[in-house]
Amino acid sequence: MDLIGAPVMTKDFVVSGTCTANLNGMCETMYRPDMEPDDLFETISQCLLASVDRDALSGWGAMVHVITPEGVTSRRLKGRQD
């Protein structure tokens, strides 16, 4: 949902948190269907780090979970800490 309450919906991904608007724009730009797990992790990481750098309330890194039929891969991202 944007600042005036209009729904923002996509079929391929979901974003949430304090930098939702930034994340939505980054993901719309960088996401491609049928990405390999490593490519998807890199895309998620770049979207997260670029988005939190533009939001004063966000930061301190993130956990990225890539879910595939073979299992779940989890990795921690370190972000700015100011």
KEBA-651309 format. One record per residue (C-alpha): x, y, z; residue in one letter. Coordinates in steps of 0.25 Angstrom, whole numbers, plus 2048, in hexadecimal, padded with zeros to 3 digits. Example, Ala and Ser with C-alpha at 12.3 -4.5 7.8 and 13.67 -1.06 7.14 Angstrom:
% KEBA-651309
PT     u     v     w   r
PT   831   7EE   81F   A
PT   837   7FC   81D   S
//
This chain:
% KEBA-651309
PT     u     v     w   r
PT   800   800   800   M
PT   805   80E   7FD   D
PT   805   81A   805   L
PT   7F7   81E   801   I
PT   7F1   810   803   G
PT   7F1   80B   7F5   A
PT   7F5   7FC   7F3   P
PT   802   7F9   7ED   V
PT   801   7EA   7E8   M
PT   80A   7E1   7E0   T
PT   809   7D3   7DB   K
PT   818   7CF   7DD   D
PT   81D   7D5   7EA   F
PT   819   7DB   7F8   V
PT   820   7E6   7FF   V
PT   81E   7EB   80D   S
PT   824   7F4   817   G
PT   828   802   81A   T
PT   82E   804   80C   C
PT   822   7FD   804   T
PT   821   808   7F9   A
PT   830   807   7F6   N
PT   830   7F8   7F6   L
PT   824   7F7   7ED   N
PT   82B   800   7E3   G
PT   838   7F9   7E4   M
PT   831   7EB   7E2   C
PT   829   7F0   7D7   E
PT   836   7F4   7D0   T
PT   83F   7E8   7D3   M
PT   836   7DC   7D4   Y
PT   835   7D2   7C8   R
PT   82C   7C6   7C8   P
PT   833   7B8   7C9   D
PT   840   7BD   7CF   M
PT   84A   7B3   7D4   E
PT   84C   7B2   7E4   P
PT   859   7B9   7E4   D
PT   854   7C4   7DA   D
PT   848   7C6   7E3   L
PT   850   7C7   7EF   F
PT   859   7D2   7E9   E
PT   84D   7DA   7E4   T
PT   846   7D9   7F1   I
PT   853   7DE   7F8   S
PT   855   7EA   7EF   Q
PT   846   7EE   7F0   C
PT   847   7ED   7FF   L
PT   854   7F5   801   L
PT   850   7FF   7F6   A
PT   843   801   7FD   S
PT   847   803   80B   V
PT   852   80C   807   D
PT   847   816   803   R
PT   83E   814   810   D
PT   842   81B   81D   A
PT   83B   811   825   L
PT   841   804   81F   S
PT   84E   7FE   820   G
PT   857   7F4   828   W
PT   856   7E9   81D   G
PT   84C   7DE   81A   A
PT   84A   7CF   819   M
PT   847   7CA   80B   V
PT   840   7BD   809   H
PT   840   7B6   7FC   V
PT   836   7AB   7FB   I
PT   837   7A0   7F0   T
PT   831   792   7EF   P
PT   83F   78D   7F4   E
PT   83E   795   801   G
PT   840   7A3   807   V
PT   84D   7AB   806   T
PT   84F   7B6   811   S
PT   85A   7C0   811   R
PT   85C   7CD   819   R
PT   85F   7DA   813   L
PT   866   7E5   81A   K
PT   861   7F3   817   G
PT   865   801   81C   R
PT   864   803   82B   Q
PT   862   811   82D   D
//
